[in-house]
Amino acid sequence: MSTEVLVGEGMAPARLPTVGPEGVVRRFRKPAEVVNLVSTTKDLKGIIGLVRGGTMGFSAALLAHGIPGMITLEGAPQSHLGIIAREMGTPCVMTFTPKDESVTAMKETDYEAYLEKVSSLLEGKKVKFDLKSGEEREGWVQGLVYEIR
């Protein structure tokens, strides 16, 4: 039996009618990593993409090839990726903030180390989005991310 543990939240460009998707988080740092994946993998259904920001234009190729969800460490629903995700109906959690306050405290002292720590907390983990039950804000919806253990 699996359990779900809230690991963090962020801004979602749109509310979903159901809870989901779920998949294993895979981080993409460079366009070549995306090109390699979409040229060698036919089914992206089990992958949740993780990128630094919503202006990472190369990540739009993941949406076009059917990735079920994206997480960004920076960016807003009005960014390039947020707009494309909303238009394509792909769930996206932007500016992910971990629940662990010791990690979020790093943001003030060493921002790059903070981004690496958050990435390491997510990468390789099976997660599920909840973009249904979070609060609606001006221009975005609270998106919750749960680790499935």
Steps between C-alpha positions, in 0.01 A plus 500: 500500500641839403479820696502857375703767677473869416846615390419851382289733295511756227295700254295318237383675183163320513280290727445135408167319529674198657810431707807401299721437313763285663841386391870490581675839502776545245707817489590673174780758501582532128319485166710197400351299789148572374592422137660172607192397697238587239704337222555173686186460713158451345297513822564777752197412713696396810724809509444831679742759360699727731661819363643811656256757364199581293715668238679175419362494145653162423265338752201575273612204287420276796144632499470445125611137544243423769677529834222481761629776730772757568654658809704820487723639774441857383252678279137594498183377330529799264843384378558328167477149644198584715305634204587205276421248776160657559420511128606137452319385814820371662510531880784720618615606849716811479736654755489180703565566869582203724311446822831453684574841654869421549530476123298815430725689742792429266335724242611809691862399551600302190243502222687266263552246781128531579407416139733197504359379833140531380590317179662218698190473721280445193716322243429128476198517732155386397265794545138592445351844438186637659388802299137448598470582869747789548398861545425708194702820483512787255620343175601162644399205715693354793656176379593234754765233438493170691771235507361150460688259724 
